[in-house]
Amino acid sequence: MNGTETELAPPQVFRSLAVRRLLSLHGQLWTEHVSTENTSIQFGLLLCLARSESGLSQTEIAAQLAVDKASLTELVSRMASRGLVSVHRDARDGRRRVATLTDAGHDLLQELYGPALEVNRRLFTPLTETECEQLMGLLERVLAEHSA
């Protein structure tokens, strides 16, 4: 270390390592209980569209899922090629692309929904409802800081 010895911080100091472990645990639970073929972000896209009667622009979906627009464009394209979402230009604003859920997408959402709820429950079992709300608030603050 350049001739100067410094005491290295223990791994616990790096919160990012705990976040990585949590993401890894989530991935493991997802593949065990929900799907090996459909990711949680794909589920999130289906869920967002199911909750919107008239569809959502890709900008609106990106904001709801906290993903960048480029990643979302690719995700929507893949889901459209599978027949799970439909994308069309907005009649009022031709620059705006609107995604809607297809019947096949709705069916897949119904199949994944219960198991996804179970993964969510299992992942956060150690926390009270108040603690879950606090955690979400803190995560939203961190994400907002980095998406600005």
N, C-alpha and C positions, 0 to 999 in steps of 0.2 A: 504494500500500500504506500508506494512512493517514499519509503524510508520512515514515514511517520505512522506509528501505530495508533489507530483509533478503535475504540470499542464499537463493534457492530451491534446495531439494535436487533433484538430478537424478532422472529417472524411475526409475532402477535402485534407488533407495532405497525406492520403493513396491513392496514384494513383491506386493501385491495386483494390480499391473499384470502381473506375471509369471504369477500364477495365472490372470488373465483370458486371457492369451495361450495358456497351456496348455489352458484350457477351449475356447478357440476352435480350437486345433489338434485337440483331441479331437473336437470337433463336425465339423470338416472331414473327418477320417479316418473317422469313423462314417458320414457320409452317402456318402462315396466307396466304402467297402468293406463296410459292413454293411447299412444301410437308410436310405431317405429317408422311409419311412412309420412306422417304429418307433424310438423313442428309446432311448438307453442306459438310462434309468431304467425304461422298460417292460421292457427286457431283464433288468435287475436284479430286477424283481418276478417275472418268469417263472422266473428262476434260483433265487431264494429259495424259491418254491413247489415247484419240482421237487425241491429237496433235502429237502423235508419230506414224510413219508409221510402225516401226518394233517392237513395244512394248517397255516396260521399265522394268528394274530390280526393285526389291522391294527396293533396296538401292537408286536408282535414284528417285523413286516415293516418298520415305520418305524424301529425300532432297528437292524435289519440294514442298511438302506439309508441310514441317517443323513438321513432326511427328516422334516419335521414331519407330525404326524398329519392335519392338514387337507389338505395336499397329497396325502398318501397316500390318504386317503378318496376324493378326486376321481380319482386315478390308478386305484384299484381299480374304481371305478364305471365309468370309461371302458373299462377292460379287460374288465369283466363284460359291458358292452353289446356288445362285439365278440365275445363268446363265448369269450374266452381264459381267463377265470377264473370260478369259481363262488363265491358268497358265501352262507353260511348261518349261522344262530345255533347256537352250541355247545349240544349236548344237556344238558351238565352245568351250564352257566352261560349262561342266556339273554341276558345283557347282552353277552356276548362274540361278536363276529362273526368267523367263520373263513373264510379264502379258500383255495381249492384250485385246482390247475391242471386245466383241461379238456384233452381230447384235442387240440383245435385249438391251445390254448396250448402243449402239449407239442410239437406239430409245428412251431410258429413258433419255439420255443426251439431245436429241433434245426437249423432253417434259419439262425438267427442266431449260434449258438454258435461255430462255426469262424471266421467272419469277425470276431466280437468278440474272440476270442483273438488274431487277427492284428493288430487295432487296438491291443490292449494291448501286444503285442510291439513293434510299430513305434513306439509312443509312448515306450516306455522303453528302446529299443535302446541309447542311449548309456550306460546305467547297468549296473553289475554287479548280480548277485543281492543281494549284501550291501547295496549302495547302495539298491536298490529296497526292501528291508526297512527300512532306516533312514528312507527317505522316507515309507513307510507309517506307521511309528511316529510320526514328527513330525506328519504330517497328522492322525493319530488324536488326538494330544495337542491340536492346535489345535481340532479339531472338538469334542472332549470339553469343552474349556473354554467353548465357545460354546453348547453344548447343555444345559449345567447349569442 
